[in-house]
Amino acid sequence: MNVPMTPCFRVPACVPRALPLALALLAMAAMLGACSSSRCAYCEQGDCPPTDAYLYSVELKTPVADQCGGGEVSSLVTSYAPSLACGEGVPILRVDVPCAPGGDCKGARTYIIPEDQVQRITRVSDTKTPPEPVRPECTCVSCASARDGALGIGKLELRAMGAWRGEQSPVFYPDAQGGVLYEPETFSTGRGGTKITAGAELAALWPVLSFGETGPRRVKTDNLHLGLLTGVWPVDGSVFIPLSFHPRLTFNNHPDPYGCGCNAWYVFGDVGITFDGTTNAPIEKDKRVFIGLGIGYEIPLSNETDLGVDFFVRRTWLPLPEITCCPDVPEGDRNPVRISNVLGLRLGVTF
């Protein structure tokens, strides 16, 4: 018979299945923090672990430091059911031990022990019953994140993007008949401009700096990543391919496996240029560059995947299609440039 377990991980209830509503609620979560972190049962019960009528004994292969006193202990005795969190690598056992018999859980000490260091777990319901061997099942998933992909990639971001550019100016193209004035629209990919744009972005990031270590195996936190961003932006009469330097700082990158907060805030930036196959515009600082800053929030879906939503501001210089007529138009003026201040939302997953 297994120890009754309460899953330590779940997709938060505030994330609905209906995609349109999910977009709206996730945006609110990132802005206001309305969607709380994935929390273990003991977090929701005032940091008290679940308790039942049994007394548990956890025998260890290697002694650990006694958190209630000096020296070391090779077994832990508690009235709180040990719980097992499974993630990357060896599962982790949490054992809460009151320093005084019958003491309140607020004064309990928490031991986080890799399962391969546990000799056995037994329980008894009263003094007349012999100890019963117990092995908790992996019915909960820890906060521990696995972020070591191919080529040493620490994170791989995949995002759908929508943005607001506000009012745009019309653009005039001369021709043999006099010319054409292209007017802006609310949502369009034409050269006349658009208030709303959409696209997709992909970023690969590598860890470069940790602020510390976390978890029972003292994993580096890998807070700062440097990487490259690319994607597809169909706008202003062309399909642009951005390429930028993409640093990112994550504040809870490798959560403690039994921490009470699995979610993570992050900030990022972009400095880059764009390419396309239609404008024939030269690569110059006042024709193809973009810069930006953003802030985001990630909710773990598994140890390997996070659901992320972020907001960004950018300033873009995008060349419009070439003016092909009229030899009196100077070479440097054949590609009008649209300069925009962009406020955007990205939604997607991080692997």
C-alpha positions as CSV (number, residue, x, y, z in Angstrom):
1,M,0.0,0.0,0.0
2,N,1.5,3.3,-1.0
3,V,1.6,6.6,0.9
4,P,-1.3,8.9,-0.1
5,M,0.2,11.5,-2.3
6,T,-0.9,14.9,-3.5
7,P,0.6,15.9,-6.8
8,C,3.2,18.7,-6.4
9,F,2.8,19.9,-10.0
10,R,-0.1,20.7,-12.1
11,V,-1.0,23.1,-14.9
12,P,-2.5,26.1,-12.9
13,A,-6.2,26.2,-12.9
14,C,-6.2,29.7,-14.3
15,V,-4.9,28.4,-17.6
16,P,-8.0,27.5,-19.6
17,R,-8.2,25.1,-22.5
18,A,-9.9,27.5,-24.8
19,L,-7.1,29.2,-26.7
20,P,-8.6,32.7,-27.1
21,L,-9.4,33.0,-23.4
22,A,-6.0,31.5,-22.6
23,L,-4.3,34.4,-24.4
24,A,-6.2,37.0,-22.5
25,L,-5.7,35.3,-19.1
26,L,-2.0,34.7,-19.7
27,A,-1.5,38.3,-20.6
28,M,-3.1,39.3,-17.3
29,A,-0.9,36.8,-15.5
30,A,2.2,38.3,-16.8
31,M,1.2,41.9,-16.2
32,L,-0.4,41.4,-12.8
33,G,1.0,38.1,-11.4
34,A,-2.6,36.9,-11.1
35,C,-1.7,33.4,-12.0
36,S,0.1,32.0,-9.0
37,S,3.1,29.7,-9.2
38,S,2.6,25.9,-9.4
39,R,2.5,25.1,-5.7
40,C,2.9,21.9,-3.7
41,A,0.2,20.8,-1.4
42,Y,2.1,21.8,1.7
43,C,2.6,25.3,0.3
44,E,-1.2,25.7,0.0
45,Q,-1.6,24.4,3.6
46,G,0.5,27.1,5.2
47,D,3.8,25.3,4.5
48,C,2.6,22.3,6.5
49,P,3.2,18.9,4.9
50,P,0.4,16.3,4.7
51,T,0.0,14.2,7.9
52,D,-1.8,11.0,8.7
53,A,-2.0,8.4,11.4
54,Y,1.3,6.7,10.7
55,L,4.8,7.2,12.1
56,Y,7.5,7.1,9.4
57,S,11.1,6.1,9.6
58,V,13.5,6.9,6.7
59,E,16.8,5.0,6.9
60,L,19.7,6.6,5.0
61,K,22.6,5.0,3.2
62,T,24.8,8.0,4.1
63,P,24.3,10.1,7.3
64,V,23.2,13.7,6.9
65,A,23.7,16.7,9.1
66,D,21.1,16.9,12.0
67,Q,19.2,20.1,11.4
68,C,17.7,20.0,14.9
69,G,21.0,19.7,16.7
70,G,24.6,18.9,16.2
71,G,26.3,15.9,14.5
72,E,24.7,13.6,11.9
73,V,21.8,11.3,11.7
74,S,21.4,8.1,9.7
75,S,17.6,7.9,10.1
76,L,14.7,10.3,10.2
77,V,11.5,9.8,12.2
78,T,8.5,11.9,11.5
79,S,4.7,11.9,11.6
80,Y,4.5,13.6,8.2
81,A,4.3,11.4,5.1
82,P,7.5,11.6,3.0
83,S,6.8,12.7,-0.5
84,L,8.6,11.9,-3.7
85,A,9.1,14.4,-6.6
86,C,10.3,13.1,-9.9
87,G,12.0,15.2,-12.5
88,E,15.3,15.1,-14.4
89,G,17.6,12.4,-13.1
90,V,17.2,10.8,-9.6
91,P,13.8,11.4,-7.9
92,I,14.0,13.6,-4.8
93,L,12.5,12.7,-1.4
94,R,11.2,15.4,1.0
95,V,11.1,14.5,4.7
96,D,9.8,17.0,7.3
97,V,11.0,16.3,10.8
98,P,9.7,18.2,13.9
99,C,12.6,19.0,16.2
100,A,10.4,18.2,19.2
101,P,8.1,15.1,19.4
102,G,4.6,16.3,18.5
103,G,5.9,19.7,17.6
104,D,4.1,22.0,15.3
105,C,4.9,21.8,11.6
106,K,6.1,25.4,11.6
107,G,9.1,24.3,13.6
108,A,9.8,21.2,11.5
109,R,13.1,20.9,9.6
110,T,13.0,19.8,5.9
111,Y,15.4,17.3,4.5
112,I,15.7,17.0,0.7
113,I,17.4,13.7,-0.1
114,P,18.1,12.0,-3.5
115,E,16.2,8.8,-3.6
116,D,19.3,6.7,-4.3
117,Q,20.6,7.7,-0.9
118,V,17.6,6.2,0.9
119,Q,18.0,2.7,2.3
120,R,14.4,2.1,3.1
121,I,11.2,3.7,4.4
122,T,8.9,2.0,7.0
123,R,5.8,3.1,8.8
124,V,3.8,2.0,11.8
125,S,0.3,2.9,13.0
126,D,0.7,1.9,16.7
127,T,3.2,0.1,18.9
128,K,1.6,-3.3,18.4
129,T,2.0,-3.3,14.7
130,P,5.3,-4.3,13.1
131,P,6.9,-1.7,10.7
132,E,5.5,-1.9,7.2
133,P,7.9,-1.1,4.2
134,V,6.8,1.8,2.1
135,R,7.9,3.2,-1.2
136,P,6.2,6.4,-2.3
137,E,5.4,6.4,-6.0
138,C,6.4,9.2,-8.4
139,T,3.0,10.8,-8.5
140,C,4.2,14.3,-8.4
141,V,6.5,16.2,-10.6
142,S,9.1,18.5,-9.2
143,C,9.9,22.0,-10.2
144,A,13.4,20.9,-11.4
145,S,13.9,22.1,-15.0
146,A,15.9,20.3,-17.7
147,R,17.5,22.8,-20.0
148,D,20.4,21.1,-21.7
149,G,19.6,20.7,-25.4
150,A,21.6,19.9,-28.5
151,L,24.9,21.9,-29.0
152,G,24.7,22.9,-25.3
153,I,21.7,25.1,-25.9
154,G,20.3,26.1,-22.5
155,K,17.0,27.4,-23.8
156,L,15.1,27.3,-27.1
157,E,12.3,29.9,-27.3
158,L,9.5,29.5,-29.9
159,R,7.0,32.5,-29.9
160,A,4.1,33.7,-31.9
161,M,4.1,37.5,-32.0
162,G,1.6,40.3,-32.4
163,A,2.3,44.0,-32.1
164,W,0.8,47.5,-32.2
165,R,2.6,50.2,-34.2
166,G,0.0,52.9,-34.1
167,E,-0.7,55.4,-36.9
168,Q,1.5,55.1,-40.0
169,S,2.2,57.6,-42.7
170,P,1.2,56.9,-46.3
171,V,4.0,56.5,-48.9
172,F,4.0,57.9,-52.5
173,Y,5.6,55.9,-55.3
174,P,6.1,57.8,-58.6
175,D,5.6,56.1,-61.9
176,A,5.2,57.1,-65.6
177,Q,1.5,57.9,-65.1
178,G,2.1,60.2,-62.1
179,G,2.4,57.8,-59.1
180,V,0.5,55.8,-56.5
181,L,-0.2,56.8,-52.9
182,Y,-0.2,53.7,-50.6
183,E,-2.4,54.3,-47.6
184,P,-1.9,52.6,-44.2
185,E,-4.4,50.1,-42.9
186,T,-5.3,48.6,-39.5
187,F,-4.0,45.1,-40.4
188,S,-2.1,44.5,-43.6
189,T,1.2,43.3,-44.9
190,G,1.3,45.9,-47.7
191,R,3.8,48.7,-48.2
192,G,1.2,51.3,-47.1
193,G,1.8,50.3,-43.5
194,T,-0.3,48.8,-40.8
195,K,-1.2,49.5,-37.2
196,I,-1.1,45.8,-36.2
197,T,1.6,43.3,-37.2
198,A,2.1,39.6,-36.6
199,G,4.9,37.1,-37.0
200,A,6.9,34.3,-35.5
201,E,10.2,34.3,-33.6
202,L,12.8,31.6,-32.6
203,A,15.7,32.1,-30.2
204,A,18.5,29.8,-29.1
205,L,20.3,30.8,-25.9
206,W,23.4,29.6,-24.1
207,P,24.0,30.0,-20.3
208,V,26.9,32.3,-19.4
209,L,26.4,33.4,-15.8
210,S,24.9,31.9,-12.6
211,F,24.0,33.9,-9.5
212,G,24.3,30.8,-7.2
213,E,23.2,27.2,-6.8
214,T,19.9,25.5,-6.0
215,G,18.4,22.1,-5.1
216,P,19.9,19.2,-3.2
217,R,22.5,18.6,-6.0
218,R,23.5,22.3,-6.0
219,V,22.7,22.9,-9.6
220,K,24.0,26.2,-11.1
221,T,21.1,28.6,-11.5
222,D,22.2,29.7,-15.1
223,N,20.4,33.1,-14.8
224,L,22.0,34.9,-17.7
225,H,21.8,33.6,-21.2
226,L,23.2,35.0,-24.4
227,G,21.8,34.0,-27.8
228,L,20.5,34.7,-31.2
229,L,16.9,35.5,-32.4
230,T,15.5,35.0,-35.8
231,G,12.0,34.7,-37.2
232,V,9.5,35.9,-39.9
233,W,7.9,39.4,-40.0
234,P,5.5,39.8,-43.0
235,V,5.1,43.6,-43.0
236,D,5.5,46.7,-45.2
237,G,5.4,44.9,-48.5
238,S,8.1,42.4,-47.7
239,V,8.8,39.3,-45.6
240,F,11.6,40.3,-43.2
241,I,14.0,37.8,-41.5
242,P,15.3,39.4,-38.3
243,L,18.6,38.4,-36.8
244,S,19.6,39.8,-33.5
245,F,21.8,39.5,-30.4
246,H,19.3,38.3,-27.7
247,P,20.4,38.4,-24.1
248,R,18.0,37.1,-21.4
249,L,18.0,37.2,-17.6
250,T,15.8,34.7,-15.8
251,F,15.1,35.2,-12.1
252,N,14.1,31.6,-11.2
253,N,15.7,29.6,-13.9
254,H,16.3,26.3,-12.0
255,P,13.7,26.3,-9.2
256,D,14.4,24.3,-6.0
257,P,12.7,21.0,-6.8
258,Y,10.5,21.4,-3.7
259,G,10.2,25.1,-3.8
260,C,6.9,26.9,-3.5
261,G,7.4,28.8,-6.7
262,C,8.0,27.1,-10.0
263,N,7.2,30.0,-12.3
264,A,9.8,32.5,-13.5
265,W,10.0,36.1,-14.5
266,Y,12.6,37.1,-17.1
267,V,13.8,40.2,-19.0
268,F,15.4,40.3,-22.4
269,G,16.7,42.6,-25.1
270,D,17.4,42.6,-28.8
271,V,19.8,44.5,-31.1
272,G,19.8,43.3,-34.7
273,I,19.2,43.8,-38.4
274,T,16.7,42.5,-40.9
275,F,17.0,40.7,-44.3
276,D,14.5,40.3,-47.1
277,G,14.5,39.2,-50.7
278,T,12.3,42.0,-52.3
279,T,13.5,45.5,-51.3
280,N,17.1,45.4,-52.7
281,A,17.9,47.9,-49.9
282,P,21.5,48.0,-48.7
283,I,22.3,47.0,-45.1
284,E,22.7,50.3,-43.4
285,K,22.1,51.4,-39.8
286,D,19.2,53.7,-40.8
287,K,17.5,51.2,-43.0
288,R,17.4,47.7,-41.4
289,V,18.1,47.9,-37.7
290,F,15.9,47.2,-34.7
291,I,16.4,47.5,-30.9
292,G,14.1,46.4,-28.1
293,L,13.5,45.4,-24.5
294,G,11.0,43.0,-22.9
295,I,9.7,41.4,-19.8
296,G,8.0,37.9,-19.6
297,Y,6.7,35.2,-17.4
298,E,6.9,31.4,-17.7
299,I,4.8,28.6,-16.3
300,P,6.2,25.1,-16.4
301,L,4.2,22.5,-18.4
302,S,6.8,19.8,-17.6
303,N,10.5,19.5,-16.6
304,E,11.4,20.1,-20.3
305,T,8.8,22.7,-21.4
306,D,7.6,26.1,-20.2
307,L,4.7,28.1,-21.4
308,G,5.9,31.7,-21.8
309,V,4.2,35.1,-22.4
310,D,6.1,38.3,-22.7
311,F,5.7,42.0,-23.6
312,F,8.2,44.0,-25.5
313,V,8.9,47.5,-26.9
314,R,11.0,47.9,-30.1
315,R,12.1,50.6,-32.4
316,T,12.4,49.4,-36.0
317,W,13.8,50.8,-39.2
318,L,12.4,48.8,-42.1
319,P,13.1,49.5,-45.8
320,L,10.1,49.6,-48.2
321,P,10.1,48.1,-51.7
322,E,12.3,49.9,-54.2
323,I,11.1,52.8,-56.4
324,T,11.9,51.4,-59.8
325,C,11.0,54.3,-62.1
326,C,12.4,57.8,-62.6
327,P,16.2,58.1,-63.0
328,D,16.1,61.5,-61.3
329,V,15.4,59.7,-57.9
330,P,18.7,59.5,-56.1
331,E,20.1,56.0,-55.4
332,G,19.9,56.5,-51.7
333,D,16.3,57.5,-51.8
334,R,15.0,54.6,-53.9
335,N,14.0,52.7,-50.7
336,P,11.7,54.7,-48.4
337,V,12.3,53.7,-44.7
338,R,9.4,53.3,-42.2
339,I,10.5,54.0,-38.6
340,S,8.1,52.6,-36.0
341,N,7.8,52.3,-32.3
342,V,6.3,48.9,-31.5
343,L,4.5,47.6,-28.5
344,G,4.1,43.8,-28.7
345,L,3.0,40.5,-27.1
346,R,4.7,37.2,-27.6
347,L,3.2,33.8,-26.6
348,G,4.8,30.4,-27.0
349,V,6.9,27.7,-25.4
350,T,10.5,27.4,-24.1
351,F,12.3,24.1,-24.4
